[in-house]
Amino acid sequence: MIGGRYSLRAAVGHGGMGTVWRANDVLLRRDVAVKEVVLPPGLAPSDRDSMYERTMREARAAAALQHPSVVQVYDVVQENGRPWIVMELLDARSLADMVIEDGPVAPRAVAKIGIALLGALEIAHANGVLHRDVKPANVLICSDGRCVLTDFGVARMPTDVQLTTPGMVLGSPHFISPERAMGQDFGPPSDLFSLGVTLYTAIEGRPPFDRGDPIETMHAVVEDPPAPTSRAGVLNDVLMGLLEKDPARRFDANTSRAMLRELLAGPLVSKAPVHMMTDPYAVVPAQRSPWQAPAPQPQQERPTGQIGGRAMLAPGESLSDRLGAGPGRPVPQSHGPLQAPTGQMPAPSWGPPPGQPSGGGSLGGLKRRGGDLVDTVKGWPRKVQLGVAGGLAVVLILIGFVALNGGGGDEPTGNTTPVQAGGPTGAPAAADFPTQQHSERGVSVNVPKGWKKAGGGKSVYFDYIDPDDSGRKVRILVETVSTKATPTGFLQAAERGLKGNSKSCPKPYERVDLRDGEIGGRVSSELEYTCGGESSRHGVWGAVVKDGKAYSFFLTSTEDRFADSKPIFDEMVRSFELT
C-alpha cells in the first residue's frame, strides 16, 4: 500500500529509472497507474536528490496541463523517502512498440497522430512548459484511439531551477533538435523538431539520422539532411517543414496542423465509411494498422533501423530480444530519430521568446573512449566541436515510461488567399460579365465563364483559372472541421497557413482586413490580404461553417489587377448557396 491509499497490483512497465504499476485507489475505488522511481545502487546523495526532483518536475509539468492528449496526474505521495506519481491508467501501446513490432504506420494515422501531438505541445508551450523529450516511446496510442503524450520527466517549466550542469543535454540523442545539440538557446520550435522526427520514424519505420552511435547521430542532426523518405508521400512537405534546421524557419504548430488537416480532408481522406466517435481526440486504434508496409527488399542496402531500427531499441538489444520477451517484460528505454532540414545549420539567428527557458542537455551511455572521441570530434566543423565540448557527450535518457503518451488537435486551413463579400452598402449587384455555375459537393456558386477548371477528384478544392492570365484564379474549398469551428477561426487558421507557406504566399504577408459578413444567408468571415514576392499579390477569402464543414472560396490576382478582379469575388458572394 502506497500513501495509505494506493494498493499496488502488478508492474506494467519498466524504464531506465522507474517502474509503472497498476494499482487500485481504495478510497475512490478506481484503477490508477503509479510510477515508482527506482534509482541505481551506489548513487551519490546529490544525484539521488536530483533524480527525485526530476520526478517532481514531471508531476508538476503534467499536472499543469489540462488536455485530453496529456496524461492526467492525480496525486504525488512520499513513501520510504521516495516520490510516487499517481496517474490515470491507460490501456495503451507506445508508438515505438507499434513501429518495432508492426512496421511503419499508415500515412493517414500518422497525420492524425501529428495533429493530436501538436495539440498537446501547444497547450504545454502556452503554459510555459517545454517537453524536451518527444519521441515514439513517449507517445501512447490507447485502445479507444486516443493519443497521449507522456513522460514529462525532462520537461522545463518557467519556475524550475537549473537541474543540469553547463553543457548537459537532457533528452534522447536521435530526437534532439540542432539548436540543442549545439548548446544554443531553444524554445518551442525544439519540441516541434522532435515531433517531426517522431512522425518521420512512424511513417518510414526508421529514423532519419541514425548512425549507430549517439555522438555520430548528433553530428548528423546538425550537419546532414534527413534520409530521403520512401513512404511519406504527401506528408513529406510537412515533415521537412518540421525538420528545418533553422528554428526561425521551422513550421509552427498552427501551420503544421493546418497542412495536416488539409491532407486528411484531401489526399489522405478515408475511403472507409465514417463512424461517429465518442472521443473527439481519437486518433487511431492501438491494434495493428490495416495498412501493410511493403516487405523490405532482401540484400538491398538501406539506412540503419529500417523497421524501428537501432534508434528504437535499447543499447545492446536486438529486435529479436524485444519481440521475444513475454508479457510483463521490462520495456527498454527507447531512442528515436532525429530530423534536420536540408543544408548546413545556419548561423544562430534565434533565441527563446521572453520568459522561455534556455539551455539544454543530455546524459546517457556514450560508449566511446575519451581518446577516440576527441580524435573524432577534431575532424568536425568547429561549431559542432564546441557543442560537444560543452557536454554533448553526455546523453541522459529518463524513464522510458511505456504506458502513457498523447496529443490533441485543432483546426484546418485552405491553400491560399482570403475573402471579402459585398461592401458596406450591402449585397453586390449581379455580375456584368459572363458566368457559369459551379455546383459540386454541396456548393453552388457562379464563376467566370470560360475559365479553366482544375482540381476536384480527391482534392478538397476546385480551381478556376483565367486562361489569359494564369496569375488570376478563384478557388472553392469544402473541408472537414470541428463542430465548434467558426468562420473567423477557420480563416485565422488559413491565415497562419499563408504566413507559413512562402511558396503560395511570398513574404511579406500583410492582412488588409478580417471582418464578419454574410454569405448565402449565413454568418461568414472575410479575409483580405496581400503577399510580396517579385509580383505583389492581392487576395480575398470568404468562409461559412455548417455541421462540421467549412465552405470557403477565394480570389487571388496580381496587385495591379485586383481592383478589376474584385467584382468576380463579389459575384461569388452574391450567388453562393449551400445545396
BAMITOR-154202 format. One record per residue (C-alpha): x, y, z; chain. Coordinates in steps of 0.1 Angstrom, whole numbers. Layout:
# BAMITOR-154202
> X,Y,Z,A
...
This chain:
# BAMITOR-154202
> 0,0,0,A
> 14,34,-10,A
> 4,65,8,A
> -22,46,28,A
> -44,47,-3,A
> -30,30,-34,A
> -27,-8,-35,A
> -1,-20,-60,A
> -13,-49,-81,A
> 13,-56,-109,A
> 41,-39,-128,A
> 30,-29,-162,A
> 61,-12,-175,A
> 98,-5,-167,A
> 122,22,-178,A
> 157,35,-171,A
> 149,47,-136,A
> 113,39,-130,A
> 86,12,-128,A
> 50,17,-136,A
> 24,-2,-115,A
> -12,-10,-120,A
> -28,0,-87,A
> -62,5,-71,A
> -72,36,-54,A
> -90,22,-24,A
> -106,55,-15,A
> -122,62,-48,A
> -123,26,-59,A
> -107,30,-93,A
> -77,17,-111,A
> -48,40,-115,A
> -12,39,-127,A
> 16,46,-102,A
> 51,55,-112,A
> 78,44,-88,A
> 113,59,-91,A
> 139,32,-90,A
> 175,45,-89,A
> 207,25,-95,A
> 226,14,-63,A
> 255,35,-52,A
> 242,68,-65,A
> 256,98,-47,A
> 231,116,-24,A
> 232,147,-46,A
> 225,127,-77,A
> 197,109,-59,A
> 181,142,-49,A
> 184,155,-84,A
> 166,124,-98,A
> 138,128,-72,A
> 135,164,-81,A
> 131,155,-118,A
> 103,132,-107,A
> 85,161,-90,A
> 92,182,-121,A
> 74,156,-142,A
> 44,156,-119,A
> 42,194,-118,A
> 46,198,-155,A
> 19,172,-164,A
> -5,184,-136,A
> -3,220,-150,A
> -17,208,-184,A
> -54,201,-186,A
> -57,185,-221,A
> -71,151,-233,A
> -38,145,-250,A
> -17,148,-219,A
> -18,120,-193,A
> -37,132,-162,A
> -18,133,-129,A
> -40,126,-98,A
> -16,127,-69,A
> 20,126,-57,A
> 28,107,-25,A
> 60,101,-5,A
> 68,66,6,A
> 101,55,22,A
> 116,88,13,A
> 108,85,-24,A
> 81,102,-46,A
> 55,81,-64,A
> 33,97,-91,A
> -3,86,-94,A
> -18,90,-129,A
> -47,78,-150,A
> -43,42,-161,A
> -44,38,-199,A
> -49,7,-219,A
> -23,17,-244,A
> 6,8,-266,A
> 36,30,-273,A
> 42,43,-309,A
> 77,29,-306,A
> 64,-6,-300,A
> 39,-3,-328,A
> 67,6,-353,A
> 91,-21,-340,A
> 65,-49,-339,A
> 42,-40,-367,A
> 63,-19,-391,A
> 56,16,-405,A
> 23,33,-396,A
> -3,42,-422,A
> 1,78,-435,A
> -34,88,-425,A
> -29,75,-390,A
> 5,94,-388,A
> -13,126,-398,A
> -39,122,-371,A
> -12,114,-345,A
> 6,145,-356,A
> -25,167,-351,A
> -30,151,-317,A
> 6,157,-305,A
> 5,193,-319,A
> -24,199,-296,A
> -6,185,-266,A
> 26,206,-273,A
> 6,237,-280,A
> -11,236,-246,A
> 22,228,-229,A
> 40,257,-246,A
> 11,281,-238,A
> 17,272,-201,A
> 55,278,-204,A
> 63,240,-204,A
> 89,226,-229,A
> 87,188,-231,A
> 123,183,-244,A
> 119,145,-250,A
> 92,140,-276,A
> 98,105,-292,A
> 78,74,-302,A
> 84,58,-268,A
> 66,87,-251,A
> 36,86,-274,A
> 8,62,-264,A
> -20,51,-286,A
> -49,39,-264,A
> -73,11,-272,A
> -100,36,-278,A
> -79,55,-303,A
> -69,83,-280,A
> -33,96,-285,A
> -14,108,-254,A
> 19,124,-248,A
> 36,113,-216,A
> 69,113,-196,A
> 75,150,-188,A
> 105,139,-167,A
> 128,162,-186,A
> 103,190,-191,A
> 113,225,-182,A
> 89,250,-166,A
> 95,287,-161,A
> 97,284,-123,A
> 122,255,-124,A
> 157,259,-111,A
> 185,247,-133,A
> 190,210,-127,A
> 215,204,-154,A
> 252,211,-153,A
> 265,235,-180,A
> 266,218,-214,A
> 245,188,-204,A
> 218,179,-229,A
> 187,162,-215,A
> 167,140,-239,A
> 172,113,-264,A
> 201,119,-289,A
> 181,109,-320,A
> 154,134,-312,A
> 174,164,-301,A
> 170,195,-323,A
> 201,210,-340,A
> 200,241,-317,A
> 200,219,-286,A
> 227,196,-300,A
> 249,227,-304,A
> 242,240,-270,A
> 223,271,-282,A
> 192,286,-266,A
> 160,269,-276,A
> 122,272,-272,A
> 90,256,-285,A
> 104,250,-320,A
> 128,225,-305,A
> 99,203,-294,A
> 84,206,-329,A
> 116,194,-345,A
> 114,163,-322,A
> 78,159,-333,A
> 89,159,-369,A
> 115,132,-361,A
> 88,112,-343,A
> 64,114,-373,A
> 91,106,-398,A
> 101,75,-378,A
> 64,64,-376,A
> 58,65,-413,A
> 92,55,-426,A
> 98,28,-400,A
> 133,42,-394,A
> 149,73,-380,A
> 165,98,-405,A
> 198,104,-387,A
> 207,71,-370,A
> 244,65,-373,A
> 246,37,-347,A
> 264,60,-322,A
> 250,89,-302,A
> 278,113,-310,A
> 278,105,-347,A
> 240,107,-347,A
> 240,142,-331,A
> 267,153,-357,A
> 243,141,-384,A
> 214,160,-369,A
> 234,193,-371,A
> 252,188,-404,A
> 233,163,-426,A
> 200,163,-443,A
> 175,136,-433,A
> 175,103,-452,A
> 151,106,-482,A
> 116,94,-474,A
> 101,65,-493,A
> 67,61,-477,A
> 58,96,-466,A
> 42,107,-499,A
> 21,138,-494,A
> 33,141,-458,A
> 68,149,-470,A
> 64,186,-471,A
> 51,187,-435,A
> 79,165,-423,A
> 106,187,-439,A
> 90,218,-426,A
> 92,205,-390,A
> 127,192,-397,A
> 140,226,-408,A
> 174,231,-391,A
> 169,268,-385,A
> 142,272,-358,A
> 132,306,-371,A
> 121,289,-404,A
> 107,257,-389,A
> 70,252,-392,A
> 50,263,-362,A
> 21,243,-346,A
> -6,262,-365,A
> 10,258,-399,A
> 17,221,-394,A
> -18,214,-381,A
> -34,233,-410,A
> -14,213,-436,A
> -22,180,-419,A
> -59,189,-417,A
> -59,197,-454,A
> -42,164,-463,A
> -67,145,-442,A
> -96,161,-460,A
> -80,156,-494,A
> -52,132,-504,A
> -54,112,-471,A
> -92,112,-469,A
> -105,79,-455,A
> -122,57,-481,A
> -140,37,-454,A
> -174,47,-441,A
> -172,74,-415,A
> -184,64,-380,A
> -191,89,-352,A
> -166,86,-324,A
> -175,94,-288,A
> -140,106,-282,A
> -132,137,-304,A
> -95,131,-297,A
> -95,95,-310,A
> -66,91,-335,A
> -60,55,-344,A
> -68,22,-328,A
> -39,7,-309,A
> -43,-25,-327,A
> -22,-33,-357,A
> -29,-8,-385,A
> -47,-23,-415,A
> -21,-6,-438,A
> 7,-30,-445,A
> 42,-18,-454,A
> 58,-34,-484,A
> 82,-61,-474,A
> 118,-49,-473,A
> 139,-59,-503,A
> 164,-86,-493,A
> 201,-79,-500,A
> 194,-42,-505,A
> 214,-17,-486,A
> 192,6,-465,A
> 198,31,-437,A
> 201,15,-403,A
> 169,8,-384,A
> 146,2,-413,A
> 118,-12,-392,A
> 121,8,-360,A
> 158,3,-361,A
> 186,8,-337,A
> 172,41,-326,A
> 141,24,-313,A
> 160,-3,-292,A
> 180,-1,-260,A
> 218,-3,-263,A
> 229,-38,-270,A
> 193,-50,-276,A
> 183,-68,-308,A
> 149,-68,-324,A
> 145,-105,-316,A
> 153,-96,-280,A
> 124,-71,-279,A
> 99,-92,-297,A
> 108,-124,-279,A
> 101,-111,-244,A
> 68,-121,-229,A
> 41,-101,-211,A
> 54,-80,-182,A
> 88,-78,-198,A
> 109,-48,-189,A
> 104,-23,-217,A
> 138,-8,-226,A
> 145,28,-230,A
> 138,39,-265,A
> 160,62,-285,A
> 144,78,-316,A
> 150,95,-349,A
> 164,130,-353,A
> 154,152,-382,A
> 172,180,-397,A
> 162,200,-428,A
> 183,202,-458,A
> 215,221,-459,A
> 240,232,-433,A
> 230,246,-399,A
> 227,284,-403,A
> 244,308,-380,A
> 225,313,-348,A
> 196,336,-355,A
> 170,327,-330,A
> 166,327,-292,A
> 138,317,-269,A
> 110,342,-266,A
> 109,363,-234,A
> 103,341,-204,A
> 112,308,-223,A
> 139,287,-207,A
> 172,283,-224,A
> 200,258,-223,A
> 197,221,-225,A
> 215,188,-220,A
> 215,150,-222,A
> 231,124,-201,A
> 235,88,-212,A
> 255,59,-223,A
> 281,70,-249,A
> 305,41,-251,A
> 334,58,-268,A
> 367,60,-250,A
> 379,96,-244,A
> 408,95,-269,A
> 387,81,-297,A
> 360,107,-291,A
> 385,136,-291,A
> 400,123,-324,A
> 366,120,-340,A
> 354,154,-328,A
> 385,171,-340,A
> 376,163,-376,A
> 342,180,-373,A
> 333,216,-380,A
> 342,239,-352,A
> 307,248,-343,A
> 299,211,-336,A
> 332,207,-317,A
> 321,235,-294,A
> 287,219,-288,A
> 303,185,-279,A
> 329,202,-258,A
> 300,219,-239,A
> 288,185,-228,A
> 271,168,-257,A
> 290,136,-250,A
> 265,131,-221,A
> 231,120,-230,A
> 206,112,-203,A
> 175,91,-212,A
> 150,94,-184,A
> 123,69,-176,A
> 112,51,-207,A
> 76,52,-195,A
> 56,27,-215,A
> 21,34,-205,A
> 11,69,-212,A
> 15,92,-243,A
> -7,116,-262,A
> -19,146,-282,A
> -49,166,-294,A
> -58,185,-325,A
> -75,215,-339,A
> -84,234,-370,A
> -79,231,-408,A
> -68,255,-434,A
> -72,260,-471,A
> -44,267,-496,A
> -41,304,-502,A
> -59,338,-501,A
> -87,355,-483,A
> -122,366,-490,A
> -143,396,-489,A
> -180,399,-496,A
> -201,427,-506,A
> -193,462,-494,A
> -205,484,-467,A
> -235,494,-488,A
> -250,459,-489,A
> -251,429,-513,A
> -233,433,-546,A
> -253,436,-578,A
> -255,408,-603,A
> -223,403,-624,A
> -218,423,-656,A
> -195,396,-670,A
> -204,361,-683,A
> -206,335,-656,A
> -211,297,-653,A
> -224,278,-624,A
> -202,256,-602,A
> -223,231,-584,A
> -205,203,-566,A
> -201,189,-530,A
> -230,208,-516,A
> -219,242,-530,A
> -235,263,-558,A
> -217,295,-569,A
> -211,315,-600,A
> -176,317,-615,A
> -163,334,-647,A
> -174,317,-678,A
> -145,302,-699,A
> -121,299,-670,A
> -102,266,-669,A
> -113,242,-642,A
> -87,223,-622,A
> -87,201,-590,A
> -116,181,-579,A
> -114,143,-576,A
> -99,135,-542,A
> -88,171,-537,A
> -106,194,-512,A
> -107,222,-537,A
> -117,233,-572,A
> -98,260,-591,A
> -110,282,-620,A
> -81,299,-637,A
> -81,328,-662,A
> -69,313,-695,A
> -54,347,-704,A
> -37,353,-670,A
> -26,323,-650,A
> -19,345,-620,A
> -57,352,-616,A
> -79,325,-603,A
> -107,315,-578,A
> -107,285,-556,A
> -136,268,-539,A
> -130,245,-509,A
> -150,221,-488,A
> -132,209,-457,A
> -140,190,-426,A
> -136,210,-394,A
> -145,207,-357,A
> -182,211,-349,A
> -171,240,-327,A
> -153,258,-355,A
> -163,293,-366,A
> -158,311,-399,A
> -134,335,-382,A
> -114,307,-365,A
> -112,289,-399,A
> -98,320,-417,A
> -74,327,-389,A
> -60,292,-393,A
> -59,298,-431,A
> -41,330,-425,A
> -14,312,-404,A
> -10,288,-433,A
> -5,317,-457,A
> 21,332,-434,A
> 40,299,-432,A
> 38,290,-469,A
> 62,312,-487,A
> 57,293,-519,A
> 20,301,-523,A
> 22,335,-505,A
> 57,350,-507,A
> 68,372,-478,A
> 59,397,-466,A
> 24,387,-458,A
> 1,415,-447,A
> -35,414,-435,A
> -57,441,-451,A
> -88,432,-431,A
> -106,404,-413,A
> -143,411,-407,A
> -176,394,-402,A
> -202,393,-430,A
> -230,372,-445,A
> -227,347,-474,A
> -256,326,-486,A
> -278,338,-457,A
> -252,326,-432,A
> -228,343,-408,A
> -195,345,-426,A
> -160,359,-422,A
> -139,376,-449,A
> -102,379,-450,A
> -83,403,-473,A
> -46,401,-476,A
> -15,408,-497,A
> 16,388,-504,A
> 51,400,-516,A
> 75,384,-540,A
> 85,395,-575,A
> 49,404,-583,A
> 28,415,-553,A
> -4,396,-550,A
> -38,405,-535,A
> -64,381,-523,A
> -97,379,-506,A
> -112,348,-489,A
> -147,342,-476,A
> -159,313,-454,A
> -190,299,-438,A
> -192,269,-414,A
> -221,244,-411,A
> -223,210,-394,A
> -186,203,-392,A
> -178,215,-427,A
> -161,247,-438,A
> -173,261,-471,A
> -149,287,-485,A
> -137,304,-516,A
> -112,330,-526,A
> -100,352,-554,A
> -63,359,-560,A
> -46,381,-586,A
> -16,403,-590,A
> -19,436,-572,A
> -24,456,-604,A
> -54,436,-614,A
> -71,432,-581,A
> -94,462,-584,A
> -107,450,-618,A
> -110,414,-604,A
> -128,421,-572,A
> -163,420,-589,A
> -156,383,-595,A
> -155,377,-558,A
> -185,399,-552,A
> -205,378,-577,A
> -194,346,-559,A
> -207,361,-526,A
> -240,371,-542,A
> -246,337,-558,A
> -232,314,-532,A
> -257,287,-519,A
> -254,255,-499,A
> -273,228,-517,A
